Amino acid sequence: MTTPKAETTTTSRVLAGLRHDDPSVRLRAALTAGADPDPGFVEPLVERCGVEPVFHVRDMLTWALTRHPETVTLPRVLAELRSPNARARSQALHTLSKIGDRSVWPSVPRSLLTDPDDEVARTAWRTAVLLAPEDEAAELAEVLVSQLGRGGRETRLSLSRALIELGEPGRYRRCGPRRTVRTRGYGRTRSRRSGCGATLRRGSRTRWRRRSGWCRWGRTGLPVRRSEAGC
């Protein structure tokens, strides 16, 4: 049986560990907070998420939060979505994606999908695909398509994955003149030049079509950058 004094000691150790300079100590503190959940841990865990510089420690902090009751965790995490700190916004989105409660989607600001910070936007795209209801898929696809061509390689790949995972509504974007491009093959990757000069990449048994100025790719294809397409 755990005594009140032992519980107090554990709580104090966790709170002190989360503020420690050594990332391994912070990691152990987050692990302890998740292994032995206490509502009193939620606030310091959320606060640490917003300033933690080490990736694997942030991931452990998120895991610890998912171990606590959602009635306690969700309101505090949702509040972080409006933080001026980009890392706090990004980590809050990541935590919501791990909790996986779709009922919180109406409380997620849509402005995060176009956040000026690339890391926040990338996390928002991934979270939106997981949490948004099907009847909002078309609207979400329009917002994601508006971000094509943004950022560096990792940002573009994140957007491509989000569009592919979103499904049918996310397979279209404005592109060059009407043209039909078909590719055939099994298990190989091929490239074709489209009417506007874009290189379309495809996987097994995937077809692209260009109709009425729209560029379409199949579920295993990847969209191209605007700069490459010359659109």
ROLUM-31174 format. One record per residue: residue in one letter; x negated, y negated, z of N, C-alpha, C in turn. Coordinates in pm, whole numbers, plus 50000, padded with zeros to 5 digits. Each point is the difference from the previous one (the first is absolute). Layout:
residues N
aXYZXYZXYZ...
end
This chain:
residues 231
m499165012050000500844988050000499124987550000t500334990849911499224987849989500454990050105t499104994850076500344990350104500054986049941p500754990950065500054986149952498634993749988k499115003750094498654994249996499255004849876a500175012949964499345005349881500554993549874e501334997949997500614993549884499474985849985t499874993050111499474986349996498574999949949t499225009850045498615000949955499925002649850t500855009149949500015003149857500414987849919t501044993050047500464988049929498914989449996s499354997950110498924990050006498855003949908r499685013049996498915004849915500334997949852v501265002849963500424998149860499954985349962l500544991550084500034985749969498594994249989a499125004450090498614995349995499295005749877g500295012649968499375006349884500374993549869l501234995349988500434993549876499274986849977r499474994150105499284987349987498495001849997h499545012550005498565002650009499294996849869d498724996450010499214996649880499655012349917d499935011650063499615012349931501225006149930p499955001649867501175005749930500355014150043s499005007950043500305013650046500824999850128v499764990150085500794998650123501424995749965r500124990849906501344995749957500785011649938l499285008449924500635011749938500555009550107r499205002650103500445008950107501174994150077a499984986950019501104993450070501305001249922a499914998249867501205001449916500495014450002l499085009549998500365014250006500725003250130t499504994750110500645002150130501384993750004a500134988149943501304993249998501045007849921g499555006849894500925008049921500315013450063a499015005850066500185013050062500894999250124d499974988650067500814998150120500764986849988p501054999649916500694987349969500564993150124d499924986949996500554991650106500474987149934p501254995750024500494987649938499094988150023g499245000450109499094989150028498824999349905f499785010749922498885000249904500364993149868v501294998849971500414995449867499464986149969e500154990850092499544986349975498504999449974p499155005650088498564999549972499605007749874l500695010749968499695007449878500294991449876v501154993449999500364991549887499034988449988e499674994050112499064988849998498645004349947r499565011750039498695004849955500015003149851c501135004949949500115002749857499684987749916g500394988450049499824987849923498584994849994v499135005250087498624994850004498955010949985e500435012849999499045011049994499305000549864p498644999049997499284999849873499675013949943v500075010550083499585013449958501205007949954f499925005249875501165006649939500515011850082h499105009450037500485012150067500564996950139v499564989150062500594995950127501414994449977r500154992049894501334994849967500975011449972d499525010349931500865011349969500435007350128m499105000950096500345006450127500984991350079l499854987049990500944990950066501415001949943t500075001449867501305002449936500585013250046w499165010350005500485013150047500564998950142a499294992850085500454998450138501374993150006l500214990249914501294993149998501135009249955t499705008749905501045009249952500395010250107r499195001650101500285009450108500954994050106h500234987149993500874993350096501434999349946p500974998150087501404999149954500194988649901e500735002849893500224989949897500774987950053t500845002250099500764988850057499094989750064v498835004350043499024990950059499034994849894t499585008849911498954996749904500484991149886l501135003549939500444993149879500204984950017p500694995350103500174985450013498674992650006r499035005750071498704993350013499225000449870v500075011249929499295001149872500644990949896l501314999449995500694991349904499634985350023a499824996250124499624986150030498644996549939e499125009949989498674997649945500034997149850l501095003549932500094997649856499984985149967r500284991750096500014985449979498794993350065s499025008050036498784994650060499194992249896p499334989350039499104992949908498735008049970n499755010550078498825008449985500295010849895a499264999749889500235009549890499825014450045r498995002750079499775013850046501175004950086a500554991250081501145003850084501205003549913r500234992449894501125002949909499785013349930s498785002049950499695012249928500155012350089q499474999350121500065011550090501425002750048a500794989550015501405001950038500755007449889l499754996249877500625007049887499575014649997h498725002250021499485013850001500665008350109t500184994050116500645007150111501455003449967l500704990649938501395002749959500075011549901s499035000749909500005010949903499765013450067k499235000150108499745012450072501195004150086i500684990250056501205003150079501105005349908g500144993749883500905005149897501474997850024d500374990550083501414997150027500534990349894r500835004949907500484991749890500964989050045s500555001450119500964989850046499334986550024v498664999650007499324987250025499794992149872w500255006049883499714993249874500644986249989p501274998050038500584986549991499254989550082s499245004350100499274990650085498604996849948v499605006749892498674997749942500084988349903p499254989150023500044988549909499545003849859r500814996649900499655003449862498794992049952s499704989050067498844991949962498695007650016l500005010650081498785007850018499615007449873l500965002649912499715006749874499154991449907t500034987050024499204990749919499054992150091d499665005750112499114993250096498694996249932p499484988050028498734996049936498815008650039d500075006950111498925009150040500215013549931d499015004449923500145012449923500255012250088e499335000850114500175011650087501425000750056v500554988550035501384999650049500965004249890a499804994549881500885003449888499925014849967r498805005749996499855014249969500745008750102t499874996650127500705007650103501504998249989a500434987849965501434997449984500585008149885w499265001449889500495008049886500205014550042r499005005450068500085014150042501155002150099t500154990750093501075001150100501374998549937a500114990949904501294997749935500485012449926v499095006649931500375012149926500515010850095l499455000550121500415010150098501304996750069l500254987050024501134996150085501204994549926a499804994349881501104993449930501055010349956p501294996950014501055009249954500055000649848e500575010649948500035002149855500744988949927d501044994350061500774989749929499244986849988e498834999050063499174988049986498775002749915a499925011849941498815003849924499774990849880a501074996649928499854991549882499484986150038e500564994450106499554986950047498555000450045l499655010750071498625001650046499065001549882a500425007349898499165001849880499704986649934e500984991249993499794986949939498934992150075v500045000750133499014992850079498615006149977l499915013249999498715006549980499434997049861v500875000249900499554997149863499454985949990s500564990850078499524986149996498574998850053q499525010350070498644999650056498965006849911l500415005349886499045006449909498904990349959g498785004949999498864991849964499364993050118r500555002150117499494993250118498795007350060g499034992450049498925005350082499015009149930g499195006650081498965008849949500505014049974r499055009149978500355013649959500875007150104e499644999150128500775006950104501434994750008t500144987049986501344994050003500835004749883r499395000549881500745004449882500395014850011l499105008250053500325014150019501145001850100s499984992150107501095000950099501344996549938l500004989749916501244996149933500465010849903s499075006049928500335010949907500645011750075r499405003750111500555011150079501404996850050a500204987750046501314996150052501065000749891l499674995249880500955000549889500315014449960i498995008449997500205014149963500885007050104e499724997750127500775006450105501434994850006l500174987549960501354994350002500925007149902g499435004449886500795007749906500494991749883e501115004049942500514994549874500074984849995p500554993050105500104985549987498664993149988g498915006650045498704993749996499175003349879r500605005649895499205004449886499974990049884y500484988150021500104990549891499304986950036r499404993749901499524986450017499954993249864r500054986850001499984992549877498645001549932c500005002649871498735002149933500104994949856g499265006249907499854994949864501135003849907p499754999749869501045002249900500535014249999r501185001749935500625013149992499075009949929r499795011450066499205010649940500215012650081t500005011349937500125012850070498665007149995v499515003950116498745007350009500305013350069r499695011049935500225013150061498685007450011t499845007150109498795008150018500435014050041r499215009649958500285013850038498725006450054g500175009050094498845006950056500395006750128y499195009150044500315007750120498795000350091g500144993350115498955000250101498824991149969r500064991849894498904991049967500474985750014t499064990850007500324985850004499594993749868r500944992849937499724993649872500314985250008s499504992549906500274985749994500514996549861r500904990449993500504994849873500034984950008r499764993649887500084985549995501424995849967s500564991250081501374995649978500024988049906g501194995349968500144989149905499374987150047c499904998050133499434987550050498545001850039g499415011549968498595002050029499745006650133a501075003950073499825006550130499605014549981t499195005050090499675014250001500945007050095l500785009649948500945007350082499395013550036r499925003050130499445012650045501135009350039r499805012749980501075009350030499465013250052g500875007250069499675013350048500775010249918s500095012050050500605010949926501454997449965r500355001949870501374999749951500704986950033t499324988949986500574986850029500134992149870r501084992649985500254992449878500174985250033w499424991449915500264985750012500814995649879r500874990450022500724994049889500014984850017r499934993349891500124985650003501264996249924r500984995050071501274996649938500404985850040s500344992349903500504986450024499104992150095g498715001649981499074992350081499745005550138w500515012050032499765006050130499005011349988c499085000550095499015010750002500405010150106r500135012549961500455010350092498945010950013w499805004650126499095011150019500705010650084g499595012549983500625011050072499555000550144r500545009450073499775000650143498535002250037t499255006849915498595002450033499074990049932g500554990049931499164990149934499614988850094l499114991249954499594988550079500194987449918p500594989450057500134987449927498644993349985v499914991049905498734993349974500054985850051r498824993950015499934986250045500494990649889r500614988950041500434990049903498824994949919s498864998150069498814994749930499525009449892e500185013150023499595009749900501015000549885a501284998450037501035001149899500074987749910g499534988750052500084987649922501424994849990c500865003750098501414996149997500214986250055
end
